[in-house]
Each structure stands twice: as C-alpha cells, then as structure tokens.
Amino acid sequence: MALTNNDIFKKLRVAHKLRDDDIVKICALVDFKVTKSELGAIFRAEDHPKYVECGDQFLRNFLNGLVIHLRGPMPPKQKKPADS
C-alpha cells in the first residue's frame, strides 16, 4: 500500500519533532498561510468525520518551507563577468 501525502506529512512531523506552531512558521517562510485547525484535520485518523486529505500543493509548500527552515534561504546568484 502506497503512502499518502498525509502519511508523509505525519512522518516528517515526527522525524523533525515539529509542533503545530513550528509547522505554521515553516509554511510562513514560503508565504503559505495555514491554521492550527487545518493541521488538526490533516493529522486526524482517516475514518474521522473531520479528516482532510493533504493536497499536493500543501505538502509541496511545506517541504519548500522545511528546506528553508533547515538550510536557510538560498544565497543570491552571482552574475558571471562578461569576457572582454
């Protein structure tokens, strides 16, 4: 059975020991707004009536924010000097 986005998100949360506040701050690093109640719905059991599937866009934004959180922002690219 394949992992769902919710499963991947839960595993990343546990592996990095992230709390809801941490996840909200990480998503804010990429200008993606998320609330604690939205996170609660994603982390519920699949059979719960208020369960919400974690979409691709949500997971992608979280992963991009996690990269910035762990590594820091990308340094600006330097332009190569033109050959004279």
MARLUM-487103 format. One line per field, with one value per residue (C-alpha): residue in three letters; x, y, z. Coordinates in steps of 0.05 Angstrom, whole numbers, plus 5000, padded with zeros to 4 digits. Example, Ala and Ser with C-alpha at 12.3 -4.5 7.8 and 13.67 -1.06 7.14 Angstrom:
residues 2
rest: (ala_ser)
east: (5246_5273)
north: (4910_4979)
up: (5156_5143)
END
This chain:
residues 84
rest: (met_ala_leu_thr_asn_asn_asp_ile_phe_lys_lys_leu_arg_val_ala_his_lys_leu_arg_asp_asp_asp_ile_val_lys_ile_cys_ala_leu_val_asp_phe_lys_val_thr_lys_ser_glu_leu_gly_ala_ile_phe_arg_ala_glu_asp_his_pro_lys_tyr_val_glu_cys_gly_asp_gln_phe_leu_arg_asn_phe_leu_asn_gly_leu_val_ile_his_leu_arg_gly_pro_met_pro_pro_lys_gln_lys_lys_pro_ala_asp_ser)
east: (5000_5028_5038_4990_5010_4980_5025_5087_5069_5058_5125_5162_5128_5150_5220_5234_5196_5152_5094_5035_5067_5131_5093_5055_5121_5154_5096_5100_5172_5144_5084_5036_4984_4958_4920_4926_4856_4874_4934_4890_4844_4903_4932_4867_4853_4825_4759_4747_4689_4732_4792_4820_4867_4934_4938_4999_5004_5001_5056_5099_5095_5111_5172_5198_5190_5224_5284_5290_5280_5335_5386_5369_5349_5385_5441_5431_5463_5524_5527_5587_5630_5627_5690_5724)
north: (5000_5067_5125_5183_5256_5254_5195_5231_5295_5257_5221_5286_5318_5262_5256_5331_5335_5392_5421_5457_5525_5503_5479_5545_5584_5538_5548_5623_5621_5609_5655_5597_5610_5551_5548_5500_5475_5457_5419_5383_5360_5334_5295_5261_5188_5172_5147_5211_5254_5317_5285_5325_5298_5334_5360_5362_5438_5437_5385_5419_5486_5453_5417_5482_5517_5459_5466_5540_5524_5472_5502_5576_5618_5608_5658_5705_5681_5720_5742_5720_5777_5787_5767_5827)
up: (5000_4979_5028_5023_5029_5099_5118_5091_5128_5193_5186_5173_5233_5279_5249_5258_5325_5299_5335_5303_5317_5283_5221_5216_5219_5168_5119_5131_5105_5035_5044_5053_5107_5147_5212_5270_5258_5186_5212_5262_5206_5166_5224_5243_5230_5161_5190_5230_5203_5201_5166_5108_5054_5049_4978_4934_4938_5014_5020_4967_5004_5070_5040_5009_5076_5111_5065_5082_5156_5157_5108_5108_5048_4983_4972_4913_4849_4826_4755_4714_4690_4615_4576_4546)
END
